[in-house]
C-alpha cells in the first residue's frame, strides 16, 4: 500500500467554496501542520447540490465545484506545499431526482429493461413488470440510499458498472492528481470486500479508508484491503473518556422523572424504533427482501425479516465473517416472537448462505434500518446525555475508563495504525466542542436536573408530558453551543423533534407544536429569567468544557491512527447537526491567529480558541515532522490522590497528557501530590516551552500551563 498521510484536513466543497478556494488554503494547511487535503465528493452532482453525494455523472468533475481545471489547480497547490489529496467517492448510489441530469437513469426510464444501463442500477425488474416503479404510489422496486428516493443504488459488483463509474476517479490516481480515496457507505454494497479488492487492483494499492461505523467491540472484516475506517470508533472512545461514570444514575433518574412510566432501556428503545422503520419508511426494502426469501423457499417472511432487522446488534454482518451477528439477531427475534420460530429457523439457513441473493440483500438492508432507526430516531429520544448519542456511539456504554481507553489505542495500533480518527465530521450530530461541554453535565447531574426542571416550569411545552424529554435534549444542545443564533437553534429544535418522531414528523409535521418549539428557543433570548439562568449555567460549565475539548483534541491528534481535522475545528466550533455543521469557515481569521502564535507566547485559555489552535498546530506538526516519536503506545502511570484525573501515554518519544473530569478535580483540591513517571528525558512541552528532565514528576508541574501537555523528547539529548 502507498504512503499513508500523517493527518488530513476535511473540506466541504460547494458552489460557494470550490476547488480553487481550497487550493488557496494549501499554504495555511501546511503551516497548520496538516499533511493531506481531504475533500468532499467532487464528481458532477445534481444541480444545486450542497453536499455532492448525489452524483449524476461519473465522467467529469463537478462544474459548480471548480471542474477539472479546479482539480488540477488544487493538485498543483498541494504538491507545491508538500500535501497529499484524499477524495470522498460514492460507489453505492447516484442522484436520480432530476432524470434529465443523469443520462444513465434517463435512458433506463425511457427504455426499461431494454436500456443499455438497465443492469447498472439495483432494480427488481420482475416486481415492476419490466419497468421502474417510482415512489408516487408507494410499491418501489429499486434500492435507495436509505429512504431517499432521489438516490438510486448502483451495482458496482458488476465489472462493467465498476469500470464506468470509476473511469474518471482512476484517472485522478493515474495522473497524480489524487493520492487516496474515502469510500462512502460501503455497507450498501453487495460485496464490499470484493469492491475493495477491485479498487486496490485498479489503483495500485492507493490509500483507502471506508466510512464504516463499528459498534462497541466490533471489528472490521479481516481481509478487507483498506487502511481502516474514517474514525467514528475513535470518536466514541475519546468522548466517553471525558464522561464521568458517577453521573449515570442521577441523569437516568432525571430521565425517569421527565418520562414517568415509559421504558428507559436502550435495547428496547432501539428495537422498537428499528421495527417502526422496517414497517414504515423502509418497508419497500423489506418487501423486496421478502421476495428474495420467497425465491429461496421461505414464504410469507416479511414479519420475520422485519423482526430480525429490528434485532440486529450491528449495522451489517459480513458473511462468512461475523456470522455470529446474524445468529444473534435470529436468536433474539425467536425469543421475542416464538410464533415465528419455524420461519426464522428457515431464514437462518437462507440468510447465512453467502451465495443466496436473500443473504446479500439482508446485508445491504440491515445497515439502512440501523441508521434510520437508531441514528436518526433513537438518538433524538434518548436524552440522558447528548454526548452519548453520536454517530458511532452506543449509549448503552456510558463512560470509558483510562485503562479501557488505553487498551483501545493499543488495539488500533496493532490492527489499523493507518486508519483515520476523527472528532467532528459533516455527519456528526454535534461538533466536538459542543459535546465536550455537554459532557460536563455528567459531573454536575444534580445541578443539571435542577436547571432542566426550572426551565421546564416556564417551557411552552410544559403541559405536554410526553415531550418533556425533548426539553432535556434541547436545553443540553443550547447550553452546549451557547451563544448561538436564534434561527439556528430554532431550526435544530424542529429537526430534532421531527427526527424523534413524537408529536411531529417529517412526513406529517405539526405546525402548532413546532411553533411551541420555536417559542421555547425564544425564551433563551427574550425571557429575562431564562436568560439569566442560562448564562449563569453556561458560565459554570464553559471552563471545564474547554478543558475537555483540549484533552479530546490532543488525544485524537496524537493517538494511533491518522487524525482528521474537520474544517474550522482548529478553533472552538460549537455546531449542531447539519446543515449547521457545514457553515462557511473564516480561514482568513485562522491564518492571522496562526501567524500571531508564532510571534507571541502561549495564549490564554479563553473564548478566542487560540489555545485550541496552538494544541492543534503543534500536535499536527509533531506528527508530520517527527514521525519517529509516534511508533508505539505505552500508558503512563500516575500515582496520588488525583491519578484518575490524568490520561497520558508515551507514543515512543512523544508524550500526550490530558486532564479528565475537571470539575471533580477542582472540587478535590487539584492535583495535590499526584505524580506521573516520565521516561528518561529531557522533554520539551511544545505548547508552553517548559522542560522536564524525566522520572517522577508532579502532574501539577506538567500541566501548569494548560490542562494538556505535549512533551517531545529533545532530539539533541
N, C-alpha and C positions, 0 to 999 in steps of 0.2 A: 504494500500500500504506500502511496506517496506521502509526502510530509503532511503532518497534521499541524494546524495552527496552534500557537500558544494561547490565543484568545481570539474572540470575534466581537464585532460591534454591529448590532442589528439595526437596520434602517428600513422604515416603511416608505415605499415608493408610491407615488400617485401623481396625478397631473400637476398638483401644486408643489411636488418635491420629486424631481426627476433624476435620472441617472447623471445628468450633467450637474445638478445640485449636489448629488452625492460625491461626484468626482472632486468637487471643490473642497470637500472635507478631508481629503487624503492627508494633507499636512497636519491637520488637527488630530486625526486619529493616530497618526504616527507619534505626535508629541504626547498624546494621552497615554500611549503605550500599547494600544490595540494592535493586533497582528494581522487580522483579516477583516475586510468588509463582509457583512452578512446581509444579503438583500432579500426583500420580499419578492414574490414572483414577478418576472419581467416579460414573459410571453404575452402575446396580444390578448388582452382581456376584453370583456364586454364594455361597450361604450359607457363611460361614466363610472366604471368600477373604482371603488376606493381601496380595494384590498388586493386585487389581482388573482384571486383563486378561481375566478370564473373564466378560464382560458377559452377563447373561441377559435384561435388559430395557432397551431404549434409551429408554424414555419417562419415566424417573424417576431422580433422584439416589439413590445407594445409601443405604439407611436406616441401615445399620451405620456408615457414614462421616459421618453427620450429616444426611442427607436434604436436601430443598430449603430448609428453614429454616437449616441449617448453611451452605449455599452462600450464601444471602442475607446471613447474618451475616459470613461471610468477605469477601464483596464489599464490604460496608459498611465493615468494618475496614480493608480495603485502600484504599478511597477516602479514608477519613479520614487514613490515613498517607501518602497520595500514591503508593501502589503499584498496579501493574497485576496481572493474573491470567492465567497461561498454564496450560492444562489438557491433559493427555495423553488422546488418544482412540484408540479401537481399531476402525478400519473393516474390518479383514481377517477377523475371526472372532468367534464367540460361544461362550459356555460351554454345553455340552450334556451334561455329565456326569450331571446330575440333571434329566431331562426335565420333571419336574413344575415346575421353577423357570423354564423357558423356554417360554413359550406358543407361540412360532413353531415350535420344534423338536418340541414335544409334538404339535402339530397335524400336522406332517409325518410323524411316526412313526405316528400314528393313521390318516391318510388317504392316505399315499403321494403319488403324483403328482397325486392329486385335491385335495391340500391347497392352500388359497389362498396358502400360503407355500412351495410346492414349488420355485419359482424363486428364492427368497431365498437358499437355500444352494447351494453349488457341489457338486452331486450328479450322478454319472453314472447317470442313471436306466436307460439301456439295459443297462448292465452288471449292474444289480441287479434286472432284470425288473420295473421299476416300483416297487421298494421300496428302502429304505435298508438297506444291509448294515452291521451293527455289527461291531466288531472281536473278536467272540467266536471265530470260526473262522479268522481271519487275512485273506479275499477282499474288503476295504474298498472303498466306492465314493463316498466324499465326501472332499473336500480338507480336510486338517487343518492346524493350526498346527504346523509341523514334524512330529514324531512323536507329538504329544499328541492322542489320540483324543477327549478330552473337550472339545476346541476345534475347532469345525467352521467351514470357510471360508464367508464371505459373498460375494455377488455385487453389490458396491456399484456396479459398472458399469451395472447396471440402474437406470434413473431411479426406479422405484418403491421399490427397495430403498434407494437413497441417501436418498430423502425420508423413508422410515420409520425408518431408522437414525440420521438426523441431525436429526430434528424438535426434539428436546429440546436438543441441542447448539446448534443455530442460535438457539433462543430465548434461550440464555445470552448469545450475542453481541448479539442484538437488544435485550435489556433491560439491557445494560451490566454484566452480572454477570461476564463473562469477556472478555478482550481479545485472546487469541491461543490457538493450538492447536498441539500437538505430535502428529504423525501417527506412530503405531506401525506398524512393519513395512510400509512401502509396497511392498517387494519382493514381497509376497504377492498384490498386487492385479493384476487382469487388465490394467488400463490406469492406472498411477499418474499419468501426465501428465494424462489425461482427468479423473481423480478430483480432482486439484489444481485444474484449471480449474473444475470444478463447485463445488468448495468455495470458491474465490475469488469466484465469481459469487454464491453463496448468502450469503457473509459480508460482502460489500462490500470484499473485499481485506484481511481481517484478517491480522495477523502469524501466519505458519505456518512451522514447521520440520519436517523429516522425519527420522525415525530411520533414516538410511541410512548404511551402512558403505561407505566408499570404500577400495579397495585403493591401494597405493602408486602415485602418478602418475595415478590415475583421477579423472575429473571428473563432477559432476552433469550429467544431460542438459540440454542447452540448451533453453530454453523452459518449463521447469518453473516454475509460479507458486509459488515458495517462497523464503523468505529464506535457506535453506541447510539444512545438516544439524544434528543435535544435538551434533556436535563430536568424534566419535571420531577424525577425521582430525587435529585439533589435538592431541589426547591423544598420538597416535603420534609426532608431530613433537617435542613437548616432552619426552616420555620419552627419546627417542633422543639428544637434545641432551646429556643428562646421563650417557650411557653412553660409556665410554672405548673407542674402537675398538681400542686396543692390546691389550685383554684378550680379543679374539675368539679368537686362536689357542690360548691356554692353556685357555680354557673349552671349546673344541672338543676339545682333547686330553684333558681330564678326561672329557668325554662319551664319547670313544672308549675310554678306559680302563674306564669303567663298563659299556660295551656293546660288548665286543670282537666283531668280526665282523659287527656289524649296520650297515645303511646309515645314514648321518647326513645325507643330502641332504634339505632341507626340501621340495623339489618332489616327490621320490619318496615321502616320507612322506605328504604330503597327498594325493597321487594315490591312494595305497593306502587311506587312511582314508576318503576320499570314495567310492571304489569300494565299500568294505565297507558304507558307509551306504546307497548306492544298491541294493546287492544284499540288504541286510538290512532295517533298520527303516523305510526309505523305499521299499521295493520296491513296495508298493501304488501309490504315486505314479508310479513308473516304469512300472508296468503300465498305468496309466491314460494316461500319455503315449504309450505304445506303441499303445494303441487309437486315439488321435487320429492318430498317424502312419499307422496302417493305413488309416484313413478317407481319408487323403491319398495313398494308394497305396504306402506303404513298409511292407511286411510283415516280420514277424519281426525287429523293430528293438530289442527290449529290450536285448540285449547292447550294441549300438552306442550306444543312448541312454545307458546307464549309463556307458559309456566316455567319451562326450562330457561328461557331468556330472562325471566324475572329473577331467577335463582343463580345466575352466572356470577362467580366470585371475581372474575377478571374481565377485561374488555374482550379478550379473544383467547381461545386455546388453539395453539398451532399444532396440528396433527402431523406426525405422531408425537411430537414434542408436547409436553404438558397435557397429555390426555387426562391427567388427574383432575383438571379443572372442569372438563366436560363431565366426568364421572361424578364430581361433587355436585354439579348442577342437577344432574339426573337424580341423584340420591336425595337432594333437598326437595326437588319437585315431587318425588314419590312420597316423601314424608308429609308434605303439605297437602297433597292431593292423592290419597291412596286409591281413589276410584279410577285414577288414570294410570295405575301401576303397570297394567299389561301393555298399554300403548307406549308408555315411557321405556319399558324394557325392550320393546321392538325398536323404538327410536334410538336407544343406546347403541344397538348393533349397527344401525344405518349411519348415525351421526359420528360414530367412532371410526368409520372406514374412510381413510383419506381419499380414496378413489371415487367415493359417492358424490354426485352433484349436490345432494342434500347436505352432506357434511361440509362441502366447500361453501355453500350458501349460508349455513349456520354460522360459520366462522366470519363471514362478511357481515352478518346481521347483528351478532351479539354486541359488537362494539358500538353500533348505532344506538341500540337500546340503552346501553350503559351511559353514553354521552347525554342523550336526551332525558333519560330518567334520573340520572344522578347529577351530572354537572349542571344541567340546565333546568332541573326541577328541585331535587332534594337539597342541593347546595343552597337554595333560597328558602328552604323550610327548616333546616337545622340551624338554629340561631344562637347556640350556646356561645360560640366564639368564632367570629368570621375568619380568623386566621386558618382554621381547620378546613374550611370549605373552599379549597383552592384546587385548581386543576392539578391532578397527580396526587392529591392528598386523600387520606382515608380518615374521616372524622372519628371513626371508632378507635383510633390511636391518638390520644390527646396530646402527649408530650414525648420527648426523646431525652434520655439522659446523656451526659457527656460520653459515658462508656459505649452506649449504643451508637452514638454519632461517630465515634472513632472507629468502631467496628465496620460501619457502613463505608467509611472512607477507605479503610484497608481493603475491603472487598472491591470497591470501584477501581482502586489502583491495580488490583490483581486481574480483574476481568475486562474492564473497558477504560484504560487510562487515557484514551484519546476521545472518549465520548464527551458530549457537551454537558455543562452545568449551567443553571440559569436561576434567576430570582424573579424576573419580570419578562413577559412576552406580550404579543398582541392579543393573546387569548386568555391571559390571567384575569381573574375576577376582580383583583385589586393589585395595585403595584406593591413592590417590596417594602417601601417606606410606610405606606398605609397599613400593611399587615404588621410591620414591626411595631407601630404604635398601638394597634389593636391588641397585640399580644400582651401588652402591659396590663390589660384588664384581668388577665389570669392571676396577676399578682395583687390586684385590688378588687376581688369579686364582690365583696360586700359594699364597697363604695360604688361600684358599677350598678349593682342591683338597686341601691337607693336612688341613684341618678335616674335609671330607667323608670322606676316606679313614680318618681316625682314628675317626670316628663309625661308619663302615661296618664296621670291625673288631668293634665292640660291638653292631651292629644285629641285631635279631631277624630281619632279612631277609637276613643275610649269606650264607646258603647258597643263596639264590635269585638267581643272577647275572642272570637275565632281568629282574629287577626292581631292579637296582642303580641305574638312572637315576631310579627313583621315590624312592629315598633322597635323591638330589640335590635333586629338586623339593621334597620335604617339608622338608628342612633349610633350603633357601632361604626357604620360606614361614614356617618357625618363626623364623629369625633376623630375617626381615623384619618380623614383627609382635610380637616378644617385648617385654615379657612379656604373655602371654595365658592364658586359662583352659584347663585340661586338656581339658574336654569340647569346647570349640570347636575345638581343634587335632585332637582325635581324629575329630570329625565331618568336618573338612576332609580328613584323611588318607584316610578311607574314600571320600568323594565323589571326590577326585582319582583314586584308584585305579580306581573304577568308571568314571569318565569316560574314563580312559586305555584301559580295556578289555583289560587284560592278564590277570592271574590272577583278577580278579573283575570282574563287570559288574552293571549294574542288573537285567538280566533273569535272571542266573544268579550271584548273589553267593556267594563262597567264604567261609564263616564262619570257617574256621580261618585263612585268610590275613588276613582283616580283623581278627581278634584279634591277629595279629602286628603289624599296622599300629598298633593302639592301644597295644601293648606298646612299639613304637618311640617313640611320643609320651611314654609313661610315663617313658622313660629321661631325658627332658629335665627331669623333675620329681623323679625318685626315685634316679637313679644319680649318686653324688657326682662321679665323674669327668666324666660328660657335663654335669652342671650347671655345674661349674667351667669346662669348655671352652666351653660355650655362652655363659655370661655374660661370659667374657673376650672372646670374639669379638664379641658384640653391643656391648660397651663400645667396642671398636675401631671399629665401623662406625657407631655412633649419631651422633656429631657430624657427620661428613661426610654422613650421611643427612639430618640436619636442614638442612644447607646445600643439598643437592639439593632437598629439599622446599620450602624457602622460595623458591629460584630458580624451580622449576617453577610454584609458585603465583603469584608476581609476574608471570612472563611470561604465564601464562594470563589473568590478570586485566587485563593492560594491552595485550596484543597485539590485532590486528584481530579483530573478531567480538564476539559477545555472551557474556561469560563466565558460566557456570553454576557455582554453589557447591552441592555435594551436602550434604544435611542433616548438620550436625555437623562438617564438614571445615574449618571455620574454626579449629578446634583440631586437634592431632595426632589422626589417626584411623588406627589400624593394624588394618584389617579385611581379611578374606579374602572368598571368593566367597559369594554368597547361600546361606542366609539370614543369614550373618554380617554382611553389609553393610546389613542392614535393622534392626539393633538399635535400641532406643529411644535417643533423644538427650536428654542432660541440658541443657535450654535454660536452666534457672534458673542453673546454674553459668556458662553462657556469658554470660548477662545481667550477672551480678556481675563477671565478668572484664572485660567490655567497659566497664562503668562505672568499674572501677578504672583502666583505661588512660587515661581522661580526666583522672584526678587525678594519677597517678604519672608518673614519667618512663618512657623506653623500657625495657621489661622485658628481663631476660636471656634469652639463647637457651638454654632448658633444657627439661626434660621436661614442664613445665606446659602448653606450647603457647601461652603468652601472646604470644610473638614472632610466631607464625603468625597469631594473631588480630589483632595490630597490622598486619601486612602486608595481610591480607585486608580489614580495615575501611578502612584508608587508601586502598588501591587502588580499592575499590568506591566510596567517597565521591568520589574524584577523577573516576572515570568518570561518576558521576551529576551532580556539581556543576560540573565544569569540562569539559564535552564538547568544547569548542573546542580543548583540548590533545591530543585523540586523533583527529585527522583525517588524519594522514599516517603514513609509516613510513620512517625513514632509519636504517640501521645506523650505529652509532658506531664510529669507527676507533680501535683501540688499538695501541700500539707498545711494544716492550720484550720482555724475556725471558719474561713470562707472559701475553702478549697472547692466546694461545689459550685461556686460562682465563676470559676475560671474554666475556660476551654482553650486548650493550647496544644499545638503539635509542631514537631520538627519535620520539615519536608526533605531534610538532607542538607541542612545548612541555612535554610530559611525557616524562621520560627514565627508562626502567627499566634497571637494571644488575644482573646476577646473576653469581655465581661458578659455574663448571663444573669438574668433575674436581678436587675439593678435596684429595684425598689426594695427587695428583701435585703440586698447587700447594704444599702444605706441604713435601713432600719436596724440592722445588726451591728452597726458601728464601723462599717467599711471593711477594708482588707485586714486590718489589725496585724496579727503575727502569722499571716499566710505567706508561705514561700513556694516558689517554683524552682525546680532543679534544671538549670540550663546546661547544655553540653559545654565542653571547654570552648572558650571564646578566643578572641574578643568578638562581640557582636555590635552592630550599629543599628539603631532604630531609625529606619529611613523616613519615618513620619515626623520625628521630633529632633533627630540628631543626637540623641542620648546614646552613650556607650555602656556596654555591660561586659564584664570580664568572663562571665560564665559561672557555673556552680550554683549553689543555693542562693537565690536572690529574692528579696521581698517583692511580692506581687505589687504592692503599693508603689515600689520604685519602678517596676517595669511599665506600669500603667499610670505613671504620674502625669503624663501629658494628655492622654485621651483614654477612653475606655477600651481601646485596642492598641496593639503594638505589632510592628512588623520588623523583626530583627534579622539582619542578614550577616552571615559570617564575613568578617573583614578579609578581603582577598589577599591583603598583604601579610596576614598573620600566618 
